Amino acid sequence: MIELEPKPEDPETVAAEKICAEMREIAKKLPKPEGTKKYEGLKQFGNNFYLLFLALERDKKITAPPSKKDLVNIKIYLRKIEMLHGEQWAKFLKENAGLIERIEEVSRQREVASQLVDRLSTLDQNPRTRKLGGGIFEEINLEGIQREIWDKLNPLLKQASETMVKYGIKPEDFYG
């Protein structure tokens, strides 16, 4: 009997399987989605309104030079609201610290989920690894993860928007 040499593994497949393993580990850090709702598209309250609160959180935590993306969000959202509604914004933040903390908590989950989306995008860009991407998407229920996060974040953003109006702030200026 002739023994064949084992075929060397395809480097792209090996790299893709490593990405899938990373995605499984990242998904473990997030709450497991409940139920099996049919995907209806992700709805974001106020489109990019959440970026105002992301910029706020990033600005509080900057210990090293901020990334370009963080710097842009801080400049566009945070500096704009400070310039337009400085005193009202400060009062809103002080008197609604619990709401802000809940928004930031769910936003951190959204940031973790975005790591999954980034890795999935890497898999989807290569026709040879696209099938693995589809498989891991289903396995970790990325659709459900994202939906659950937005289902938690949207009511908080709506509450913040409605509360901002009471402080004389026009939240729709930050809906993007």
TORPA-4810 file (N, C-alpha, C, O; in nm, 3 decimals):
<nodes>
NODE_1_0.083_-0.117_0.000_0.000_0.000_0.000_0.088_0.124_0.000_0.187_0.132_0.073_M
NODE_2_0.051_0.218_-0.082_0.126_0.343_-0.093_0.067_0.444_0.004_-0.053_0.470_0.006_I
NODE_3_0.154_0.500_0.083_0.109_0.603_0.176_0.131_0.739_0.114_0.239_0.771_0.065_E
NODE_4_0.026_0.817_0.118_0.036_0.953_0.065_0.082_1.047_0.175_0.048_1.034_0.292_L
NODE_5_0.162_1.142_0.131_0.203_1.244_0.228_0.082_1.329_0.263_0.001_1.361_0.176_E
NODE_6_0.071_1.365_0.389_-0.042_1.450_0.425_-0.032_1.584_0.350_0.075_1.642_0.337_P
NODE_7_-0.145_1.629_0.304_-0.152_1.757_0.235_-0.127_1.869_0.335_-0.186_1.870_0.443_K
NODE_8_-0.042_1.963_0.299_-0.025_2.075_0.391_-0.156_2.153_0.400_-0.228_2.169_0.301_P
NODE_9_-0.183_2.201_0.520_-0.308_2.274_0.539_-0.300_2.409_0.469_-0.194_2.472_0.463_E
NODE_10_-0.412_2.450_0.416_-0.423_2.577_0.348_-0.408_2.689_0.451_-0.484_2.693_0.547_D
NODE_11_-0.312_2.779_0.434_-0.291_2.887_0.532_-0.414_2.977_0.550_-0.439_3.025_0.661_P
NODE_12_-0.488_2.999_0.443_-0.607_3.083_0.455_-0.714_3.016_0.542_-0.781_3.082_0.621_E
NODE_13_-0.727_2.886_0.526_-0.825_2.812_0.606_-0.782_2.809_0.752_-0.865_2.826_0.842_T
NODE_14_-0.654_2.787_0.776_-0.602_2.787_0.913_-0.627_2.922_0.979_-0.671_2.929_1.094_V
NODE_15_-0.599_3.030_0.906_-0.620_3.165_0.961_-0.769_3.189_0.986_-0.806_3.250_1.086_A
NODE_16_-0.854_3.142_0.895_-0.998_3.159_0.911_-1.050_3.081_1.031_-1.134_3.130_1.105_A
NODE_17_-1.000_2.960_1.051_-1.042_2.881_1.167_-0.997_2.947_1.297_-1.067_2.938_1.399_E
NODE_18_-0.883_3.013_1.294_-0.836_3.087_1.412_-0.930_3.204_1.441_-0.963_3.231_1.557_K
NODE_19_-0.973_3.273_1.337_-1.068_3.383_1.354_-1.198_3.331_1.412_-1.257_3.394_1.500_I
NODE_20_-1.244_3.216_1.364_-1.368_3.156_1.417_-1.353_3.123_1.565_-1.445_3.145_1.643_C
NODE_21_-1.237_3.072_1.603_-1.213_3.041_1.745_-1.214_3.169_1.829_-1.268_3.171_1.939_A
NODE_22_-1.154_3.275_1.775_-1.156_3.404_1.846_-1.300_3.453_1.863_-1.337_3.504_1.968_E
NODE_23_-1.379_3.436_1.757_-1.518_3.482_1.763_-1.597_3.405_1.868_-1.681_3.462_1.937_M
NODE_24_-1.571_3.275_1.880_-1.639_3.196_1.984_-1.605_3.250_2.123_-1.693_3.261_2.209_R
NODE_25_-1.480_3.284_2.144_-1.437_3.336_2.274_-1.497_3.473_2.302_-1.541_3.501_2.413_E
NODE_26_-1.500_3.558_2.201_-1.558_3.692_2.218_-1.707_3.679_2.249_-1.758_3.747_2.338_I
NODE_27_-1.775_3.591_2.178_-1.921_3.573_2.197_-1.952_3.528_2.340_-2.059_3.560_2.392_A
NODE_28_-1.861_3.456_2.403_-1.883_3.411_2.541_-1.888_3.528_2.640_-1.943_3.514_2.749_K
NODE_29_-1.832_3.642_2.601_-1.829_3.760_2.688_-1.962_3.836_2.686_-1.984_3.926_2.766_K
NODE_30_-2.050_3.798_2.594_-2.176_3.869_2.576_-2.292_3.785_2.625_-2.285_3.662_2.625_L
NODE_31_-2.400_3.850_2.667_-2.518_3.774_2.707_-2.570_3.691_2.590_-2.573_3.736_2.476_P
NODE_32_-2.609_3.569_2.622_-2.662_3.481_2.518_-2.802_3.530_2.480_-2.886_3.554_2.566_K
NODE_33_-2.827_3.544_2.349_-2.959_3.591_2.305_-3.069_3.494_2.346_-3.051_3.372_2.346_P
NODE_34_-3.182_3.553_2.381_-3.299_3.472_2.419_-3.387_3.454_2.296_-3.397_3.543_2.212_E
NODE_35_-3.451_3.338_2.288_-3.548_3.313_2.182_-3.486_3.305_2.044_-3.364_3.309_2.028_G
NODE_36_-3.572_3.293_1.948_-3.528_3.281_1.809_-3.609_3.375_1.721_-3.668_3.333_1.622_T
NODE_37_-3.612_3.504_1.757_-3.684_3.602_1.677_-3.626_3.604_1.536_-3.507_3.581_1.516_K
NODE_38_-3.712_3.631_1.442_-3.669_3.646_1.304_-3.602_3.783_1.289_-3.652_3.883_1.339_K
NODE_39_-3.491_3.785_1.220_-3.416_3.908_1.198_-3.497_4.004_1.111_-3.542_3.968_1.003_Y
NODE_40_-3.513_4.124_1.160_-3.589_4.225_1.087_-3.502_4.347_1.059_-3.555_4.454_1.028_E
NODE_41_-3.376_4.334_1.067_-3.286_4.447_1.050_-3.262_4.514_1.184_-3.349_4.515_1.271_G
NODE_42_-3.144_4.568_1.200_-3.112_4.636_1.325_-3.163_4.779_1.320_-3.130_4.855_1.229_L
NODE_43_-3.241_4.813_1.417_-3.293_4.949_1.426_-3.218_5.020_1.538_-3.207_4.970_1.650_K
NODE_44_-3.168_5.138_1.505_-3.096_5.218_1.603_-3.175_5.345_1.629_-3.206_5.420_1.537_Q
NODE_45_-3.207_5.367_1.755_-3.279_5.491_1.789_-3.190_5.610_1.753_-3.075_5.618_1.797_F
NODE_46_-3.243_5.701_1.676_-3.169_5.822_1.642_-3.048_5.797_1.555_-2.953_5.875_1.558_G
NODE_47_-3.049_5.689_1.479_-2.939_5.654_1.389_-2.807_5.646_1.467_-2.779_5.544_1.530_N
NODE_48_-2.726_5.750_1.463_-2.596_5.747_1.531_-2.596_5.819_1.665_-2.490_5.858_1.714_N
NODE_49_-2.712_5.837_1.724_-2.724_5.906_1.852_-2.637_5.841_1.959_-2.584_5.910_2.047_F
NODE_50_-2.622_5.710_1.954_-2.541_5.638_2.053_-2.397_5.687_2.053_-2.327_5.675_2.154_Y
NODE_51_-2.351_5.743_1.940_-2.212_5.788_1.932_-2.184_5.904_2.028_-2.070_5.923_2.071_L
NODE_52_-2.286_5.982_2.061_-2.270_6.089_2.160_-2.225_6.029_2.294_-2.135_6.082_2.359_L
NODE_53_-2.287_5.920_2.333_-2.255_5.857_2.461_-2.126_5.776_2.454_-2.054_5.763_2.553_F
NODE_54_-2.098_5.722_2.337_-1.970_5.654_2.316_-1.856_5.756_2.327_-1.754_5.728_2.390_L
NODE_55_-1.874_5.872_2.266_-1.772_5.977_2.274_-1.753_6.023_2.418_-1.640_6.049_2.461_A
NODE_56_-1.863_6.034_2.492_-1.856_6.074_2.633_-1.773_5.973_2.712_-1.685_6.010_2.790_L
NODE_57_-1.801_5.846_2.692_-1.728_5.742_2.764_-1.580_5.742_2.724_-1.493_5.730_2.811_E
NODE_58_-1.552_5.754_2.595_-1.413_5.754_2.548_-1.337_5.873_2.605_-1.221_5.860_2.645_R
NODE_59_-1.403_5.988_2.607_-1.338_6.109_2.656_-1.301_6.095_2.803_-1.197_6.146_2.845_D
NODE_60_-1.384_6.027_2.881_-1.357_6.007_3.024_-1.239_5.914_3.046_-1.170_5.925_3.147_K
NODE_61_-1.216_5.823_2.952_-1.118_5.717_2.974_-0.987_5.736_2.899_-0.901_5.649_2.904_K
NODE_62_-0.972_5.846_2.830_-0.851_5.865_2.749_-0.730_5.881_2.841_-0.720_5.976_2.918_I
NODE_63_-0.639_5.786_2.829_-0.513_5.793_2.904_-0.396_5.796_2.806_-0.284_5.835_2.842_T
NODE_64_-0.423_5.754_2.683_-0.323_5.758_2.578_-0.385_5.838_2.463_-0.504_5.870_2.467_A
NODE_65_-0.306_5.870_2.362_-0.367_5.942_2.250_-0.487_5.864_2.195_-0.476_5.744_2.171_P
NODE_66_-0.601_5.933_2.174_-0.720_5.862_2.124_-0.701_5.818_1.979_-0.624_5.877_1.904_P
NODE_67_-0.773_5.712_1.942_-0.770_5.668_1.803_-0.833_5.777_1.716_-0.904_5.864_1.767_S
NODE_68_-0.807_5.772_1.587_-0.866_5.871_1.496_-1.018_5.866_1.503_-1.084_5.970_1.502_K
NODE_69_-1.073_5.744_1.509_-1.218_5.728_1.514_-1.274_5.791_1.642_-1.375_5.862_1.638_K
NODE_70_-1.209_5.765_1.756_-1.254_5.825_1.882_-1.242_5.977_1.878_-1.330_6.048_1.924_D
NODE_71_-1.133_6.025_1.823_-1.110_6.169_1.815_-1.218_6.236_1.729_-1.267_6.343_1.765_L
NODE_72_-1.255_6.174_1.618_-1.360_6.228_1.531_-1.493_6.229_1.605_-1.564_6.329_1.603_V
NODE_73_-1.529_6.118_1.672_-1.655_6.112_1.746_-1.659_6.215_1.858_-1.762_6.280_1.880_N
NODE_74_-1.549_6.229_1.929_-1.543_6.326_2.038_-1.562_6.467_1.982_-1.637_6.547_2.038_I
NODE_75_-1.494_6.496_1.873_-1.503_6.630_1.814_-1.644_6.656_1.760_-1.702_6.762_1.785_K
NODE_76_-1.698_6.561_1.685_-1.828_6.582_1.621_-1.941_6.585_1.723_-2.026_6.674_1.718_I
NODE_77_-1.942_6.492_1.815_-2.056_6.478_1.905_-2.036_6.550_2.038_-2.115_6.637_2.075_Y
NODE_78_-1.932_6.515_2.108_-1.915_6.567_2.242_-1.882_6.716_2.244_-1.944_6.792_2.319_L
NODE_79_-1.788_6.757_2.164_-1.752_6.900_2.163_-1.868_6.984_2.112_-1.888_7.097_2.157_R
NODE_80_-1.945_6.931_2.018_-2.061_7.004_1.964_-2.165_7.027_2.073_-2.216_7.139_2.089_K
NODE_81_-2.198_6.922_2.149_-2.300_6.940_2.253_-2.249_7.030_2.365_-2.326_7.107_2.423_I
NODE_82_-2.120_7.022_2.395_-2.063_7.109_2.496_-2.067_7.255_2.451_-2.092_7.345_2.531_E
NODE_83_-2.043_7.276_2.323_-2.043_7.411_2.268_-2.186_7.468_2.264_-2.208_7.583_2.299_M
NODE_84_-2.283_7.387_2.220_-2.420_7.434_2.204_-2.498_7.438_2.335_-2.582_7.526_2.354_L
NODE_85_-2.471_7.344_2.424_-2.554_7.328_2.545_-2.469_7.300_2.669_-2.505_7.216_2.751_H
NODE_86_-2.359_7.368_2.683_-2.264_7.340_2.790_-2.324_7.321_2.928_-2.308_7.215_2.988_G
NODE_87_-2.393_7.422_2.979_-2.448_7.414_3.115_-2.559_7.310_3.125_-2.565_7.234_3.221_E
NODE_88_-2.647_7.308_3.024_-2.758_7.211_3.026_-2.704_7.068_3.018_-2.755_6.978_3.085_Q
NODE_89_-2.602_7.049_2.935_-2.542_6.916_2.919_-2.478_6.871_3.050_-2.497_6.757_3.093_W
NODE_90_-2.404_6.960_3.114_-2.340_6.926_3.241_-2.445_6.890_3.346_-2.428_6.793_3.420_A
NODE_91_-2.553_6.967_3.351_-2.660_6.939_3.447_-2.728_6.806_3.413_-2.756_6.727_3.503_K
NODE_92_-2.755_6.782_3.285_-2.815_6.656_3.241_-2.728_6.538_3.286_-2.779_6.441_3.341_F
NODE_93_-2.597_6.547_3.262_-2.506_6.437_3.299_-2.506_6.414_3.449_-2.511_6.299_3.495_L
NODE_94_-2.502_6.521_3.525_-2.496_6.510_3.671_-2.624_6.448_3.726_-2.619_6.359_3.812_K
NODE_95_-2.738_6.494_3.677_-2.866_6.450_3.732_-2.916_6.317_3.674_-3.016_6.263_3.721_E
NODE_96_-2.849_6.266_3.574_-2.890_6.141_3.510_-2.774_6.042_3.500_-2.762_5.967_3.404_N
NODE_97_-2.690_6.043_3.603_-2.571_5.958_3.603_-2.606_5.809_3.589_-2.535_5.735_3.521_A
NODE_98_-2.713_5.766_3.653_-2.754_5.625_3.645_-2.792_5.586_3.503_-2.754_5.479_3.456_G
NODE_99_-2.865_5.670_3.435_-2.905_5.644_3.297_-2.782_5.640_3.207_-2.769_5.552_3.122_L
NODE_100_-2.692_5.734_3.226_-2.569_5.738_3.146_-2.489_5.610_3.168_-2.437_5.553_3.072_I
NODE_101_-2.479_5.566_3.292_-2.404_5.443_3.321_-2.467_5.322_3.253_-2.396_5.236_3.200_E
NODE_102_-2.600_5.314_3.253_-2.668_5.201_3.187_-2.644_5.206_3.035_-2.623_5.102_2.973_R
NODE_103_-2.647_5.325_2.977_-2.618_5.339_2.833_-2.476_5.294_2.805_-2.452_5.221_2.709_I
NODE_104_-2.382_5.339_2.888_-2.242_5.303_2.866_-2.220_5.153_2.882_-2.140_5.093_2.809_E
NODE_105_-2.289_5.092_2.978_-2.277_4.947_3.000_-2.321_4.868_2.876_-2.251_4.776_2.832_E
NODE_106_-2.435_4.903_2.821_-2.484_4.833_2.701_-2.398_4.870_2.580_-2.376_4.787_2.491_V
NODE_107_-2.350_4.993_2.576_-2.263_5.035_2.466_-2.133_4.955_2.465_-2.078_4.926_2.359_S
NODE_108_-2.084_4.920_2.583_-1.963_4.836_2.589_-1.991_4.700_2.528_-1.905_4.643_2.460_R
NODE_109_-2.110_4.646_2.551_-2.147_4.519_2.487_-2.153_4.537_2.335_-2.111_4.448_2.260_Q
NODE_110_-2.204_4.651_2.290_-2.211_4.678_2.147_-2.070_4.684_2.087_-2.047_4.637_1.975_R
NODE_111_-1.978_4.741_2.162_-1.839_4.748_2.116_-1.778_4.607_2.103_-1.706_4.579_2.007_E
NODE_112_-1.806_4.522_2.200_-1.756_4.384_2.194_-1.818_4.313_2.072_-1.749_4.242_2.000_V
NODE_113_-1.947_4.333_2.052_-2.014_4.271_1.937_-1.956_4.322_1.806_-1.952_4.249_1.708_A
NODE_114_-1.911_4.447_1.804_-1.853_4.501_1.680_-1.722_4.430_1.646_-1.683_4.424_1.530_S
NODE_115_-1.654_4.377_1.748_-1.534_4.296_1.721_-1.571_4.170_1.642_-1.497_4.126_1.554_Q
NODE_116_-1.688_4.115_1.674_-1.736_3.998_1.601_-1.766_4.034_1.456_-1.732_3.960_1.364_L
NODE_117_-1.830_4.148_1.437_-1.866_4.193_1.302_-1.739_4.217_1.220_-1.733_4.181_1.103_V
NODE_118_-1.638_4.278_1.281_-1.513_4.304_1.211_-1.448_4.172_1.165_-1.401_4.162_1.051_D
NODE_119_-1.445_4.074_1.252_-1.386_3.946_1.216_-1.468_3.874_1.109_-1.412_3.813_1.018_R
NODE_120_-1.599_3.883_1.121_-1.685_3.822_1.019_-1.660_3.886_0.884_-1.655_3.818_0.782_L
NODE_121_-1.643_4.016_0.883_-1.615_4.088_0.759_-1.486_4.037_0.695_-1.479_4.022_0.573_S
NODE_122_-1.386_4.010_0.776_-1.260_3.954_0.725_-1.286_3.821_0.656_-1.232_3.795_0.548_T
NODE_123_-1.366_3.736_0.718_-1.398_3.606_0.659_-1.479_3.621_0.530_-1.456_3.549_0.433_L
NODE_124_-1.572_3.714_0.531_-1.660_3.733_0.415_-1.589_3.793_0.294_-1.633_3.774_0.181_D
NODE_125_-1.482_3.863_0.317_-1.410_3.928_0.207_-1.336_3.827_0.119_-1.306_3.856_0.003_Q
NODE_126_-1.307_3.712_0.173_-1.232_3.611_0.098_-1.330_3.501_0.053_-1.390_3.435_0.137_N
NODE_127_-1.345_3.481_-0.077_-1.438_3.378_-0.125_-1.407_3.238_-0.069_-1.496_3.154_-0.057_P
NODE_128_-1.281_3.214_-0.035_-1.242_3.082_0.014_-1.280_3.061_0.161_-1.287_2.948_0.208_R
NODE_129_-1.305_3.171_0.235_-1.339_3.157_0.377_-1.482_3.204_0.407_-1.527_3.200_0.522_T
NODE_130_-1.551_3.246_0.304_-1.688_3.299_0.322_-1.781_3.195_0.385_-1.865_3.229_0.468_R
NODE_131_-1.766_3.069_0.345_-1.853_2.964_0.399_-1.829_2.946_0.550_-1.924_2.927_0.626_K
NODE_132_-1.704_2.952_0.591_-1.674_2.945_0.735_-1.738_3.064_0.807_-1.788_3.050_0.919_L
NODE_133_-1.735_3.179_0.744_-1.796_3.298_0.803_-1.945_3.279_0.825_-1.999_3.313_0.930_G
NODE_134_-2.012_3.223_0.725_-2.155_3.196_0.738_-2.184_3.097_0.849_-2.283_3.110_0.921_G
NODE_135_-2.097_2.998_0.861_-2.115_2.897_0.966_-2.098_2.954_1.105_-2.178_2.924_1.194_G
NODE_136_-1.997_3.036_1.126_-1.973_3.093_1.259_-2.079_3.197_1.292_-2.117_3.213_1.408_I
NODE_137_-2.127_3.267_1.190_-2.236_3.364_1.209_-2.357_3.295_1.271_-2.417_3.345_1.367_F
NODE_138_-2.392_3.179_1.217_-2.505_3.102_1.268_-2.473_3.040_1.405_-2.555_3.044_1.496_E
NODE_139_-2.353_2.984_1.416_-2.315_2.914_1.539_-2.323_3.003_1.662_-2.377_2.963_1.765_E
NODE_140_-2.269_3.124_1.653_-2.268_3.212_1.770_-2.393_3.299_1.775_-2.414_3.374_1.871_I
NODE_141_-2.476_3.290_1.672_-2.599_3.368_1.662_-2.568_3.518_1.670_-2.622_3.590_1.753_N
NODE_142_-2.479_3.562_1.581_-2.439_3.702_1.579_-2.558_3.794_1.557_-2.566_3.902_1.615_L
NODE_143_-2.648_3.751_1.474_-2.770_3.828_1.450_-2.847_3.850_1.580_-2.891_3.962_1.610_E
NODE_144_-2.863_3.745_1.656_-2.934_3.754_1.784_-2.860_3.839_1.885_-2.921_3.916_1.959_G
NODE_145_-2.729_3.826_1.888_-2.647_3.905_1.980_-2.669_4.054_1.952_-2.695_4.132_2.043_I
NODE_146_-2.658_4.091_1.826_-2.674_4.232_1.791_-2.816_4.281_1.822_-2.835_4.390_1.875_Q
NODE_147_-2.914_4.200_1.789_-3.053_4.239_1.813_-3.077_4.260_1.962_-3.139_4.359_2.002_R
NODE_148_-3.029_4.168_2.045_-3.047_4.180_2.190_-2.985_4.309_2.243_-3.044_4.377_2.327_E
NODE_149_-2.867_4.340_2.195_-2.798_4.462_2.241_-2.879_4.585_2.203_-2.901_4.673_2.286_I
NODE_150_-2.921_4.592_2.078_-2.998_4.709_2.035_-3.134_4.714_2.101_-3.188_4.822_2.124_W
NODE_151_-3.192_4.599_2.131_-3.320_4.598_2.203_-3.306_4.655_2.344_-3.402_4.707_2.400_D
NODE_152_-3.186_4.645_2.401_-3.160_4.704_2.533_-3.120_4.851_2.521_-3.160_4.934_2.602_K
NODE_153_-3.040_4.881_2.420_-2.984_5.015_2.406_-3.087_5.117_2.357_-3.089_5.231_2.405_L
NODE_154_-3.170_5.079_2.263_-3.266_5.174_2.206_-3.358_5.240_2.309_-3.373_5.362_2.304_N
NODE_155_-3.420_5.165_2.402_-3.506_5.233_2.501_-3.428_5.329_2.591_-3.480_5.432_2.632_P
NODE_156_-3.303_5.295_2.620_-3.220_5.384_2.701_-3.189_5.513_2.625_-3.192_5.622_2.682_L
NODE_157_-3.159_5.499_2.497_-3.132_5.617_2.414_-3.257_5.704_2.400_-3.249_5.827_2.403_L
NODE_158_-3.369_5.640_2.385_-3.496_5.714_2.375_-3.522_5.790_2.505_-3.561_5.907_2.503_K
NODE_159_-3.499_5.723_2.617_-3.517_5.788_2.747_-3.422_5.907_2.761_-3.461_6.013_2.809_Q
NODE_160_-3.296_5.888_2.719_-3.200_5.998_2.727_-3.244_6.114_2.638_-3.235_6.230_2.678_A
NODE_161_-3.291_6.082_2.519_-3.337_6.184_2.426_-3.453_6.265_2.487_-3.452_6.388_2.484_S
NODE_162_-3.550_6.195_2.540_-3.666_6.261_2.600_-3.626_6.345_2.721_-3.680_6.453_2.743_E
NODE_163_-3.531_6.295_2.797_-3.485_6.368_2.915_-3.403_6.491_2.875_-3.412_6.595_2.939_T
NODE_164_-3.324_6.479_2.770_-3.244_6.592_2.724_-3.333_6.710_2.686_-3.298_6.825_2.711_M
NODE_165_-3.447_6.681_2.627_-3.541_6.787_2.588_-3.582_6.868_2.711_-3.596_6.990_2.704_V
NODE_166_-3.600_6.800_2.824_-3.640_6.868_2.947_-3.532_6.964_2.997_-3.559_7.055_3.075_K
NODE_167_-3.408_6.943_2.950_-3.297_7.029_2.989_-3.269_7.136_2.883_-3.173_7.212_2.893_Y
NODE_168_-3.356_7.142_2.781_-3.339_7.242_2.676_-3.239_7.201_2.569_-3.189_7.287_2.495_G
NODE_169_-3.210_7.075_2.559_-3.115_7.023_2.460_-3.195_6.961_2.346_-3.291_6.888_2.370_I
NODE_170_-3.156_6.990_2.223_-3.222_6.931_2.107_-3.146_6.803_2.068_-3.046_6.811_1.997_K
NODE_171_-3.193_6.685_2.113_-3.120_6.561_2.085_-3.113_6.528_1.936_-3.018_6.465_1.891_P
NODE_172_-3.214_6.572_1.859_-3.212_6.539_1.716_-3.094_6.601_1.644_-3.060_6.558_1.533_E
NODE_173_-3.030_6.700_1.704_-2.906_6.757_1.645_-2.793_6.655_1.647_-2.691_6.673_1.581_D
NODE_174_-2.812_6.548_1.723_-2.706_6.448_1.739_-2.748_6.310_1.686_-2.682_6.210_1.713_F
NODE_175_-2.856_6.306_1.613_-2.905_6.178_1.561_-2.820_6.128_1.444_-2.815_6.008_1.420_Y
NODE_176_-2.756_6.215_1.374_-2.665_6.179_1.266_-2.724_6.104_1.154_-2.654_6.070_1.059_G
</nodes>
